[in-house]
Amino acid sequence: MSTPLSPNAIKNNGGSLQVLSPLVDAGSLVAVTSDWCGHCNSLKRNVQVAQQVRPFDAFYVDGEKAGMNKLREWNVQGYPTIYRVERGGSLQEYNGSRSAESLAQNFH
């Protein structure tokens, strides 16, 4: 499942990011993206393929709607910025491969 996520669902908690939505479970993917970003669109296609191999939830925050203040607060340097949700809702930046195979292995 791929779902939009409100920018208000992410909070900078003393330097670490936390997702506040009860819908987002550990092992989920959260990505800050933009509609005009070619790499973001490729990521979304790869996520769909990966979800067919190994189902996991994916949530997308529209960086353009979030605004520059939020992006600075989250330390977003470019699109897409990908996070893995850990236990307790903390977000760990994911810097691995964006291939469908790698996404299927790293998210659950």
Secondary structure as a PSIPRED ss2 file (coil, helix, strand):
# PSIPRED VFORMAT (PSIPRED V4.0)

   1 M C   1.000  0.000  0.000
   2 S E   0.000  0.000  1.000
   3 T E   0.000  0.000  1.000
   4 P E   0.000  0.000  1.000
   5 L C   1.000  0.000  0.000
   6 S C   1.000  0.000  0.000
   7 P H   0.000  1.000  0.000
   8 N H   0.000  1.000  0.000
   9 A H   0.000  1.000  0.000
  10 I E   0.000  0.000  1.000
  11 K E   0.000  0.000  1.000
  12 N E   0.000  0.000  1.000
  13 N E   0.000  0.000  1.000
  14 G C   1.000  0.000  0.000
  15 G C   1.000  0.000  0.000
  16 S E   0.000  0.000  1.000
  17 L E   0.000  0.000  1.000
  18 Q E   0.000  0.000  1.000
  19 V E   0.000  0.000  1.000
  20 L C   1.000  0.000  0.000
  21 S C   1.000  0.000  0.000
  22 P C   1.000  0.000  0.000
  23 L C   1.000  0.000  0.000
  24 V C   1.000  0.000  0.000
  25 D C   1.000  0.000  0.000
  26 A C   1.000  0.000  0.000
  27 G C   1.000  0.000  0.000
  28 S C   1.000  0.000  0.000
  29 L E   0.000  0.000  1.000
  30 V E   0.000  0.000  1.000
  31 A E   0.000  0.000  1.000
  32 V E   0.000  0.000  1.000
  33 T E   0.000  0.000  1.000
  34 S C   1.000  0.000  0.000
  35 D C   1.000  0.000  0.000
  36 W C   1.000  0.000  0.000
  37 C C   1.000  0.000  0.000
  38 G H   0.000  1.000  0.000
  39 H H   0.000  1.000  0.000
  40 C H   0.000  1.000  0.000
  41 N H   0.000  1.000  0.000
  42 S H   0.000  1.000  0.000
  43 L H   0.000  1.000  0.000
  44 K H   0.000  1.000  0.000
  45 R H   0.000  1.000  0.000
  46 N H   0.000  1.000  0.000
  47 V H   0.000  1.000  0.000
  48 Q H   0.000  1.000  0.000
  49 V H   0.000  1.000  0.000
  50 A H   0.000  1.000  0.000
  51 Q H   0.000  1.000  0.000
  52 Q H   0.000  1.000  0.000
  53 V H   0.000  1.000  0.000
  54 R C   1.000  0.000  0.000
  55 P C   1.000  0.000  0.000
  56 F C   1.000  0.000  0.000
  57 D C   1.000  0.000  0.000
  58 A E   0.000  0.000  1.000
  59 F E   0.000  0.000  1.000
  60 Y E   0.000  0.000  1.000
  61 V E   0.000  0.000  1.000
  62 D E   0.000  0.000  1.000
  63 G H   0.000  1.000  0.000
  64 E H   0.000  1.000  0.000
  65 K H   0.000  1.000  0.000
  66 A H   0.000  1.000  0.000
  67 G C   1.000  0.000  0.000
  68 M H   0.000  1.000  0.000
  69 N H   0.000  1.000  0.000
  70 K H   0.000  1.000  0.000
  71 L H   0.000  1.000  0.000
  72 R H   0.000  1.000  0.000
  73 E H   0.000  1.000  0.000
  74 W C   1.000  0.000  0.000
  75 N C   1.000  0.000  0.000
  76 V C   1.000  0.000  0.000
  77 Q C   1.000  0.000  0.000
  78 G C   1.000  0.000  0.000
  79 Y C   1.000  0.000  0.000
  80 P C   1.000  0.000  0.000
  81 T E   0.000  0.000  1.000
  82 I E   0.000  0.000  1.000
  83 Y E   0.000  0.000  1.000
  84 R E   0.000  0.000  1.000
  85 V E   0.000  0.000  1.000
  86 E C   1.000  0.000  0.000
  87 R H   0.000  1.000  0.000
  88 G H   0.000  1.000  0.000
  89 G H   0.000  1.000  0.000
  90 S E   0.000  0.000  1.000
  91 L E   0.000  0.000  1.000
  92 Q E   0.000  0.000  1.000
  93 E E   0.000  0.000  1.000
  94 Y C   1.000  0.000  0.000
  95 N C   1.000  0.000  0.000
  96 G C   1.000  0.000  0.000
  97 S C   1.000  0.000  0.000
  98 R C   1.000  0.000  0.000
  99 S C   1.000  0.000  0.000
 100 A H   0.000  1.000  0.000
 101 E H   0.000  1.000  0.000
 102 S H   0.000  1.000  0.000
 103 L H   0.000  1.000  0.000
 104 A H   0.000  1.000  0.000
 105 Q H   0.000  1.000  0.000
 106 N H   0.000  1.000  0.000
 107 F C   1.000  0.000  0.000
 108 H C   1.000  0.000  0.000
